[in-house]
Amino acid sequence: MCLIVEVVAPLSALPFGPAAEEHDVELELERSVPTASQAASFVWVRGPDAGAFGESARSLPSVDDLTLVESVSDRALYGVSWDVSQAPIFDALVSRDAVLLECLSTDDSWWLKLRVSSHRVLTDLRREWAAHGIDAEFDRITSVAAEEAPASEGLTDTQVEALLLALDRGYFDERRDTSLDKLGTELGISRQAVAARLKRAYRTLAERIRDERPP
């Protein structure tokens, strides 16, 4: 069973982290995964310091070559070749055939989206990253099937209707703006029927969350 995993890692975990900390930029690695010890990829740099980012990044030990491909306003696209062995977080992905789907920087961390083959791979990644001092947090784990499925899968049309109406009318707000009686009037059913629909919908959603969690 393939899994989709969202990971939060410190900026220092990836090659461009130190340069990102120095400049007012956000980084986005284009979809790719290193397949050899010398890997080539592209990175978008966005922000006021996009033009100055290159000089800092070229001096990083893991970066073998950095070439400015295009610069537009406050955005710059760089082609980069790096030594994967100098980037443990990537090295671990390569050795376990994990696919890097997305990789974005924030003010103080990286957000990665991965596709892996099993929970065992996640355990191995966590262990290896920890051994290199990388404190990564697995923020969200879902199956590929669940990732592709609509959030309403498993719910009946009437359950979806009741949930959306309750949301729109403020039933889930801290100070409720409506009641089960009023929802029932709009739906043309009794108060008890509304409560039953919502309860079955909650159960279905809770079961989906349970089934998507690792064993």
ABEGO torsion letter per residue (X at the ends): XBBBBBBBBBAAABAAAAAAAABBBBBBBBBBBBABABBBBBBBBBEAAAAAAAAAAAABAABABBBBABBBEABBBBBBBBBAAABAAAAAAAAAGBBBABBBBBAABBBBBBBBABAAAAAAAAAAAAAAGBBBBBABBBBAAAAABBAABGBBAAAAAAAAAAAAAGAABABBABBAAAAAAAAGBBAAAAAAAAAAAAAAAAAAAAAABBX
